[in-house]
Amino acid sequence: MPVETEYRAGSAAFESDADPLWARLGLVEERVRRAVETRRVGDPDPDDPYRGQYLTPEAVDRVLAEPGGLGLAAPDPWRPTAGSVLDGLARRFGLTPLDLDLLLVAVAPDLDARFERLYGYLNDDLTRRRPTVGLALELCGLAGASAARFRLAPGSPLVESGLLHVTEPERPPLSRVLAVPDRVTGHLLGSTRPDPRLAGVLGEAHEDPTADAPDVHRTASAAGTGPVHLRARGGDAAGLAVAALRAAGLRPLALDATALARHPAEIPELARTAALEARLTGAGVVLGPLEALPGEPAERARALGALSAALRGLPLLTHGTVGWAPGWATDTPVVLTVPAPSPERQAIRWRHALDDAAGGGLPVGDATALAEAVAAHRLDSGQLRRAADVAVRTAALAGRPPHPDDLRAAVRAQNGAGLDRLARRVEPGVGWDDLVLPPATHRRLRELALRARHRERVLGEWGMRPGGGRGRGVIALFAGESGTGKTMSAEVVAADLGMDLYVVDLSTVVDKYVGETEKNLERIFTEASAVNAVLLFDEADAIFGKRSEVKDAHDRHANIESAYLLQRMESFDGIAVLTTNLRANLDEAFTRRLDVVADFPVPDPGQRLALWDRCLGGRLPRADDLDLAFCADRFELAGGSIRACAVTAAYLAAESGTPLTMRQVVTAVAQEYRKLGRLLLEGEFGPYTEEAAGA
């Protein structure tokens, strides 16, 4: 006989205005009462305190005489009240009225402690205080041999979904105990708190406030047909996924792939727990970023396979910068690309984030100015919100509105530590006023900052560098003799953009083993693309040198390094500065890929005078005989050498305890000449030749 024909439920006596869950639970209680009465009629000693621990001969005869079951009448047909918690469970999990009654029988001890003792009595074992499979069927008026028992078998909706656990598998099927997870009990009672096991892997579900309505509608429509993968190309893929689910009337449940990657062995169980949570609350799942999952291909495939299998049938939207590999899961998703936002949309995102962080009290004009201050930075939605929050709190501690410097510092704090292991981090401490350069060089530096600030509009929105997998990076070459200000200029550009400067240490790059140099460079380029910083390759001709005619294996591998760099620079998305003392040593193919080339000549007398004055500063006491014009006119030194002379002279003044004298400056210059291997000529030192010779 079919289960639904066999199972006839309910009684009009329990229809009331009470909550449908409690009304139906009242029916379960009444049936338990009748079951107890039925059992007591044929029980010669119902008050035996040692029940279940032994069987008397009379009890054995009574068991043998029983036809099976409690002799309860099957209830009349019923359906849960529309809109009730039971109706929601039935719709989302595909449950029948029988499934709901079996669930209520199992959950009754968690809602009313009296059921524990009653179930112990009905189980004929007071230590077994939860319903068994056989008892649950009997309380629903069904025999243990009926087809209804398969509603509690593996693969059934109740068991497969995790609503109900059938424990003690070592026992015979009808003696196995039914238990309801605490999260399901909490849901029946109206709790919205997620399962504690998900506490470490649930992310925040933030909607993209600038998402276009057509994109949201397209994503929502795709999610209704199966899994969707949103491939981020600079856009807020997670925010679009959240917006699409909400547009479809679903609550978003965000799973943080970074947190899941920290527990690879627990991913299958966490996936099942997340699936139960999503179905209980009628949510869709947002999973990502996928590149954060375990890195090995086989391990990532296992993780995504387990997640996809557990979440099958639910609206699932994955996101990340990587594409979807067909072998990751059985169900292949629809792949949609999420491009980088336009500068206007990015400014709107900043305004929303700053306004939320400030509690809605930030004027629009102030938010716009702050957004313009970090226009050159590329941040994902999470980094953007965190930076806005830190900037607002930093300003609040100082008792003032947020300043662009607060936001720049907060943005720099979002950089990961990956690049710190490969390059030396320099927090800029200089500005444009600290530079003493020819006007043409100054213009080239301004152009570099301009390109970095507007690259998203020109290269992204306007598509001025199409095809070939080209990135949106900006690369400059600073060429000039040592000490002419190349490194300092890179620091000034970084300061203007509100970024840190990372100086690549060649010792971490160049490796004697074949192929290792390329791997080290790849790590640097990859990390640099993920942070908001200016990458400086000092003495770049060491690794960006000319390709040569292949005469032996060394030449061939050197050319391979150069060819790799040529390809990698094309796809670079960051900001890089190459410096060299010998521009002619660079390969011409590199020069073609440069966006800005700035030449740094040796300073002329006027620039040297400004450098001497700037390097000595305003706090060092100066004697009346100090003649900086003479120093600038006679000593042809680059800015780096002038700075070294100024520092040496300051030490001499500190030792003497007097203001800085011309003799001390000349002594410092003479020491610098000797360091550079230059002769001390009378034509240069003039009346100070003897002092220089005695230095």
Salt bridges, closest charged atoms under 4 A:
GLU29 OE2 - ARG33 NH2 2.90
GLU29 OE2 - ARG114 NH2 2.94
GLU30 OE2 - ARG34 NE 3.99
ASP43 OD2 - ARG51 NH2 2.39
GLU66 OE2 - ARG62 NH1 3.53
ASP87 OD2 - ARG91 NE 3.27
ASP99 OD2 - ARG151 NH2 2.57
ASP101 OD2 - ARG24 NH2 2.72
ASP110 OD1 - ARG130 NH2 2.65
ASP112 OD2 - ARG114 NH2 2.69
GLU116 OE1 - ARG129 NE 3.67
ASP124 OD1 - ARG51 NH1 2.87
GLU168 OE1 - ARG128 NH1 3.11
GLU168 OE1 - ARG171 NE 2.62
ASP195 OD2 - ARG197 NH2 2.98
GLU204 OE1 - HIS206 NE2 2.48
GLU207 OE1 - ARG246 NH1 3.35
ASP208 OD2 - ARG345 NH2 3.94
ASP208 OD2 - ARG349 NH2 2.83
ASP212 OD2 - ARG345 NH1 3.60
ASP215 OD1 - ARG218 NH2 3.95
GLU269 OE2 - ARG197 NH1 3.28
GLU269 OE1 - ARG272 NH2 2.83
GLU277 OE1 - ARG183 NE 2.74
ASP331 OD2 - ARG312 NE 2.89
GLU344 OE2 - ARG457 NH2 2.61
ASP389 OD2 - ARG393 NE 2.99
ASP405 OD2 - HIS403 ND1 3.65
ASP405 OD1 - ARG408 NH1 2.89
ASP406 OD2 - ARG400 NH1 2.57
GLU427 OE2 - ARG412 NH2 3.70
GLU427 OE1 - ARG425 NH2 3.87
GLU447 OE1 - ARG444 NE 3.31
GLU447 OE2 - ARG451 NE 3.12
GLU456 OE2 - ARG378 NE 2.79
GLU456 OE1 - ARG472 NH1 2.98
GLU461 OE1 - ARG457 NH1 3.57
ASP496 OD2 - ARG453 NH2 2.78
ASP500 OD1 - ARG412 NE 3.22
ASP500 OD2 - ARG425 NE 2.92
GLU516 OE2 - LYS519 NZ 3.49
GLU522 OE1 - ARG568 NE 2.89
GLU570 OE1 - ARG470 NE 3.52
GLU570 OE2 - ARG592 NH2 3.80
GLU570 OE2 - ARG593 NE 3.11
ASP587 OD2 - ARG547 NE 3.00
ASP595 OD1 - ARG451 NH1 3.73
ASP595 OD1 - ARG465 NH2 2.92
ASP599 OD1 - ARG583 NH1 3.19
ASP613 OD1 - ARG622 NH1 3.10
GLU672 OE1 - LYS675 NZ 2.91
GLU684 OE1 - ARG678 NH2 3.77
